[in-house]
Amino acid sequence: MKPEMIYLILGMSLVTQLPRLLPLVVLSRLSLPPIVIRWLKQIPVAVLSALLFPSLLIADGILSLSLNNTALLAAIPSIIVAAKTKNLFLTVLAGIASSALLQFFMS
C-alpha cells in the first residue's frame, strides 16, 4: 500500500474521531448548569423527529395525510405502544408488524 493511502486513511480517521472525542473530553471536566443538561437531553428527540417526520408525512415528494400513507398509519400503533410501555423493542416490533400488515392488506 502506498504511503499516501495510509496518510489519507489516518487523516480521515482523525477528522472523523476528533469532533466526537473533543467534546467528550472537554465536557467531562466541566460542571454544566442543570438547564444546559436538560437542553442536551432533548437533542436526541429533536434529531429523531427531524429524521422521522419527513419520511412519515411526505410520499412521492408531496405531503400525504391520506389513508393510503401506510408509513403514517403504521406510526400510530408504534406511538401508542411507545407511550404506554416506554420499551424500545416493543415499539419497533409494533412498527414492523403494523407496517407489514398494512403493506399486506393494502397492496
N, C-alpha and C positions, 0 to 999 in steps of 0.2 A: 504494500500500500504506500502510496506517495505521501511524503511528509505534509504536503499541502492539504491532503484529505484529512489527516489526523488533526491538523490545526483547525480545520473547518469544523470537524466534529466537536473538538474541545471548546471552540468558540460558541457553537450553537448550544452546547450543554450549559455553558456559563451564562449566556443571556436567557436561557430558559429557567435555570435554577435560581439565579440571583434575585429576580423580583419576588420569588416565593420565600427565599430564606432571609433576605434582608429585613422585611417587616417582622418576621418571627423573632429574629434575634433582637431587634431594636425594641419591639413592643413587649417582649418577655421581661425586660429590665425596667419598664415603666409601670407606674401605677396609674391606670386610667380612671377618670371620673365615672361614676355609675351611669350617667346619661350617655356617655360615649359607648360603654359596654352594651347598654340596651339598644342603641342605634346599630352597633355592629351585629347584634343578634338578629336584626331584621333583614340584613343583606341577603342571606340565602333565600328567604321567602320572596323578596323582591326580584332576585335574579331568576328564580324558578318561575315566577309569574310572567316575567318578561319573555321567557323562552316558551312557556306553555300556551299562553292565551292566543298568540297568532296562529298556532297550529290547530287550536280548537275552534277558533272563530272564522278563520279565512280558508275557504276552499276554492281552488282554481282562480286565485287572485282577487276574489270578491268576498265581502262579508256574508257569511252564511249562518243565519239563525233559524233555518228551517228544520223540519223533522227528518230531512234527508241527510243531515250532517251527523254521521254516525260517531265521529270523534267527540262532538259536543254531547251527544246523547250518552255515550259511554262514560263521559266525565261525571255525569250526575250521580250514578251509584258509587263511583270512586270517592267523590266528595263526601257523600253521606257516610260511607264506611270510614273514611279518614276522620271525620268529625266525631263519630261515635266511638271508634276503637283506639285512635291515635297510634295505630300499628301500620308501619310502612309495608310490611309483607302482605297483610290483608288488603291494604289499599291497592297495591299493584296487582294482586290477584283478582280483586273485584274489577279493576280496569281492564285487564286482559280478558277475563271471562265475559264481561259485558260487551267489549268490543268484538270478540269472536262471535258471540251470539247475535249481535246486531248485524255483523257482516254476513252471517249465515242466513238469517231470516230476511234481510233487506235486499239481498243480491238476487 
